[in-house]
Amino acid sequence: MNLLVSAGRGPEECTWAVARLVQRLEREAARAKAPVARVEEVAGDRAGTFRSVLLEIGDESFAASWTGTLCWQAASPYRTTSRKNWYVIAAPVRVGAPVTVFDESDVEIVPIRTGGPGGQHRNKVSSSVRATHRPSGLVVVADAERRFGLNRTLALRMLREKLEAGDAAAGERLKTQRWEVHDDLVRGDPIRTERP
C-alpha cells in the first residue's frame, strides 16, 4: 500500500511536522515489523523538512492506523506563536499506471473497402484495413495507402500509438489524483496526535 504524507498548503511548521511524523511512523513500523520504504520525497523550504513523502508500506492494517489527518503537537521551531498543533494528511494513493502490453496476436485485422477519391481501385479492392485490439476494444481504420500490407503496418502503428497515449493519460490522471491529496487536508479532528 502506498501512503502519501503531505503538509498540504500549510505553513513551514507543517513541513517540519511531516518530517517528524514520518520518522515516528518508520520507528513504529520497525517495532511492528511492517516493511516501510520511502518512494518519493518533496523537500520543504528548510533543511530536513518535507512538503510530502510517499511511502510504500507492506502491512495494510498498519498503514490504515496512520491514514487520515495527523497532528504534530509542539511549539514552532521557526517563530514565536501560541499555536502548537500542526496538521498534515496521510492518504492512500495509487502509484504507477498499468502499462498495456501490445501483442499483434491480440489484433484482429479485417480487409475492407473504402470509398472516396482514388477511383475504381479504392472502390473495388479491399486494400484498406480495420484493426481491432481485442483486450482494449480500440478500433482504427487505415486507408492512406493503396496496398493492403502498407495499410496493415500503418494500422498496427496507429493502435500502438493510441495504446501508449492512453497509458500516458492514465499515468497523468494518477499524478493529478496524488496532487489533489494536498488539498484534502482537514485541520482539526486528527486520527492521531503525536508529540516529541
C-alpha positions in Angstrom: 0.0 0.0 0.0 1.3 3.5 -0.8 0.7 6.3 1.7 1.2 9.9 0.9 2.0 12.1 3.9 1.5 15.7 2.9 1.8 19.2 4.6 -0.9 20.3 2.2 -0.8 24.1 1.8 0.1 24.6 5.4 3.0 26.8 6.8 6.6 25.7 7.1 5.8 24.2 10.5 3.7 21.6 8.7 6.6 20.6 6.6 8.6 20.2 9.8 5.7 18.1 11.2 5.7 15.8 8.1 9.4 15.0 8.7 8.8 14.2 12.4 5.7 12.2 11.8 7.3 10.1 9.0 10.2 9.4 11.4 7.7 8.3 14.0 5.8 6.1 11.6 9.1 4.4 10.4 10.1 3.7 14.1 6.6 2.3 14.9 6.7 0.2 11.7 10.1 -1.2 12.7 8.7 -2.3 16.0 5.6 -3.8 14.4 7.9 -5.5 11.8 5.9 -3.8 9.0 8.1 -3.1 5.9 8.2 0.6 5.0 10.2 2.3 2.2 10.3 5.9 1.1 9.4 6.1 -2.6 9.4 9.8 -3.2 10.2 12.9 -1.1 9.4 16.6 -1.9 11.7 18.8 0.2 10.4 21.7 2.2 11.9 25.2 2.2 14.1 24.4 5.2 16.7 21.6 5.6 15.2 18.4 7.0 11.6 19.3 6.1 9.3 17.8 3.5 6.2 19.1 1.7 5.3 15.5 1.1 6.7 11.9 1.5 5.4 8.9 -0.4 5.8 5.7 1.5 5.3 2.1 0.5 4.0 0.1 3.4 3.8 -3.7 3.4 1.3 -4.1 6.1 -2.2 -2.6 5.2 -3.5 -2.7 8.8 -0.5 -0.7 10.0 -0.9 1.8 7.1 -4.6 2.1 8.0 -3.7 3.1 11.6 -1.8 6.1 10.1 -4.4 7.1 7.4 -6.2 10.4 7.9 -5.4 13.8 9.5 -2.4 13.6 11.7 -1.4 16.2 14.3 2.1 17.0 15.5 1.8 18.9 18.8 4.8 21.0 19.6 6.0 24.6 19.7 7.1 26.1 16.4 10.9 25.9 15.9 10.7 28.8 13.4 8.7 31.6 15.0 7.1 32.7 18.2 3.4 31.8 18.2 1.0 30.3 20.7 -0.1 27.7 18.2 1.2 24.2 18.9 -1.0 22.0 16.6 0.4 21.3 13.1 -1.8 19.2 10.9 -0.8 17.0 8.0 -2.6 14.4 5.9 -1.8 10.8 5.3 -3.8 9.3 2.4 -3.5 6.1 0.4 -2.7 6.7 -3.2 -2.1 4.6 -6.3 1.3 4.7 -8.0 2.2 3.6 -11.5 -0.5 3.2 -14.0 -0.6 -0.3 -15.6 1.1 -0.5 -19.0 -0.9 -2.1 -21.8 1.2 -4.8 -23.5 0.8 -4.7 -27.2 0.9 -8.1 -29.0 0.0 -8.4 -32.6 -1.8 -11.7 -31.9 -4.4 -9.6 -29.9 -5.2 -7.6 -33.0 -8.0 -8.6 -35.4 -7.1 -7.4 -39.0 -10.0 -7.2 -41.4 -9.6 -6.1 -45.0 -12.2 -3.5 -46.1 -13.2 -1.4 -49.0 -13.4 2.4 -48.6 -14.9 5.0 -50.8 -13.8 8.4 -51.7 -11.2 9.8 -54.0 -9.0 7.2 -55.6 -11.2 5.9 -58.3 -12.0 2.3 -59.2 -9.1 0.8 -57.2 -10.4 2.2 -54.0 -14.0 1.3 -54.6 -13.5 -2.3 -55.8 -10.4 -3.6 -54.0 -10.2 -4.4 -50.2 -6.9 -2.8 -49.6 -7.9 -0.8 -46.6 -7.6 -2.3 -43.1 -9.8 -2.2 -39.9 -7.7 -3.3 -36.9 -9.3 -4.1 -33.6 -7.3 -4.5 -30.4 -9.4 -7.1 -28.6 -8.2 -6.5 -25.0 -8.9 -2.8 -25.1 -11.6 -2.6 -27.8 -9.7 0.1 -29.7 -10.5 0.2 -33.4 -8.6 2.0 -36.2 -9.1 2.2 -39.9 -6.1 2.7 -42.2 -6.7 3.5 -45.9 -3.9 6.0 -46.7 -2.0 3.6 -48.9 -3.1 1.6 -52.0 -1.6 -1.7 -50.8 -3.1 -3.9 -48.0 0.3 -4.7 -46.5 1.2 -1.0 -46.1 -2.2 -0.2 -44.6 -1.8 -3.2 -42.2 1.5 -1.8 -41.0 0.0 1.6 -40.6 -3.0 0.3 -38.7 -0.7 -1.6 -36.2 1.4 1.6 -35.7 -1.8 3.6 -35.1 -3.1 1.1 -32.5 0.3 1.0 -30.7 0.4 4.8 -30.5 -3.2 5.0 -29.2 -2.5 2.5 -26.5 0.7 4.4 -25.5 -1.3 7.6 -25.4 -3.9 6.0 -23.2 -1.3 4.7 -20.8 0.3 8.1 -20.6 -3.1 9.8 -19.9 -3.8 7.2 -17.2 -0.4 8.0 -15.6 -1.2 11.7 -15.7 -4.6 11.1 -14.0 -2.8 9.2 -11.2 -0.4 12.1 -10.7 -3.3 14.5 -10.6 -5.1 12.4 -8.0 -2.0 12.4 -5.9 -1.7 16.1 -6.0 -5.4 16.5 -5.1 -4.5 14.9 -1.7 -2.6 18.1 -0.8 -5.9 20.0 -0.9 -7.9 17.4 1.1 -6.2 18.2 4.4 -8.8 19.0 7.1 -7.4 20.8 10.1 -8.7 19.5 13.3 -10.2 16.2 14.4 -7.0 14.2 13.9 -6.9 10.4 14.0 -3.5 10.6 15.7 -1.8 13.2 17.8 1.9 12.8 18.3 4.3 14.7 20.5 8.1 15.0 20.6 
